């Protein structure tokens, strides 16, 4: 981020204006920022400059109190940001404005960050393409024909396109990690229960809070840890974020694929780059990276689908997706909505209608065999990782797909989704570009509450593989 040393030479107003200029340059192509607050951001930047000028206790005092002072921030539109739209892409919520800040947004603002606007999501944040009938479709800065991922796809796109430097996302099936992967940036799915998920839309229900994570998204790995410290607020003590990590003392594993027949096979370029990471770790750190396979991973989709539908401790089932789609009226009728969609009369996307149709096929009682498989997998993974183990896992079976293609490869999100159900911290790390110029990457996974390990490895991978690459001339 903008360090204190550079702030002496550049004003906060200049930094914020530079990012506003960049958004105005790229957003007409990307459609990532759906509502800006540029005038307010410039006013806040002017106040920052005044504060720095008047600070008598030296800049160190300010840096300690306001570590993100004057740093431009983008915010996923599904988070409440006071005075900004708060719809999660649902057409019937148009006109709804947040009257509070979601807790992690409030904490970032309190640390001095200046929000520039809110960014697009998939409809109700439940799809891997950021497209809805309220704001339209968001594009990938490396190739406008391709998806930026979802549901935090607007964040991924504007960060990858250098229109923002830090952002905030949420993840219940890969909604931070897929956009970070497709747009060549860093993102962190925090151990659940650390960063507050309050004041997001849609609200969690059933046992979803156990699988939902809020976390930082950014271009530079060094920003992940300070952002997470701030976003965790009163829960920061749960993570060992001040612990220095000696990578040579960690145990490393690589899981090349899930073995799932429902997903697309992992592409050769992603298999190769993961192998390259293994080779570099072994050469640079003198460690042995062990290849492991978990047979239960092939049931990842069924586990995700089952656990997201489980009732809470009081026996109350989660809100039906069809009911959320119908807000504030009665639930949508998926078959009727499909007919309307075919006639071009639906206010919902095909992806959302498809999810509502799939929900109709759910049986009331969860499969005991899937529950057993998940418990076995949880035990095996936790025993393997302990508090000093890290494993590499593909982020997705292929690089950013073309628009609408995920409708035909729906199960591919399982590579991220299973890690939500296991409740593990994961850092998504970029690993350069493919021959086509599209971002490559890998997921780095550790045991529960061992977020500091994956964040430390992200710094190493950035140094070794070059981190975020400017999409430059591509758009």
FENHU-V399086 format. One record per helix or strand of 2 or more residues. SS is the DSSP state (H for helix, E for strand). FROM is the first residue (numbers start at 1). TO is the last residue. If there is no record, write none. Layout:
ss = <SS & SS>
from = <FROM & FROM>
to = <TO & TO>
//
This chain:
ss = <H & H & E & H & H & E & H & H & E & H & E & E & H & E & H & E & H & E & H & H & E & H & E & H & H & H & H & H & E & H & H & E & E & H & H>
from = <4 & 12 & 33 & 38 & 59 & 72 & 91 & 103 & 114 & 123 & 131 & 136 & 153 & 166 & 177 & 186 & 208 & 213 & 222 & 247 & 251 & 268 & 289 & 295 & 321 & 334 & 350 & 368 & 389 & 405 & 410 & 426 & 439 & 451 & 472>
to = <7 & 30 & 36 & 54 & 65 & 76 & 93 & 110 & 119 & 125 & 132 & 137 & 160 & 171 & 182 & 189 & 210 & 218 & 238 & 249 & 255 & 285 & 291 & 308 & 326 & 342 & 360 & 385 & 393 & 408 & 421 & 433 & 446 & 465 & 474>
//
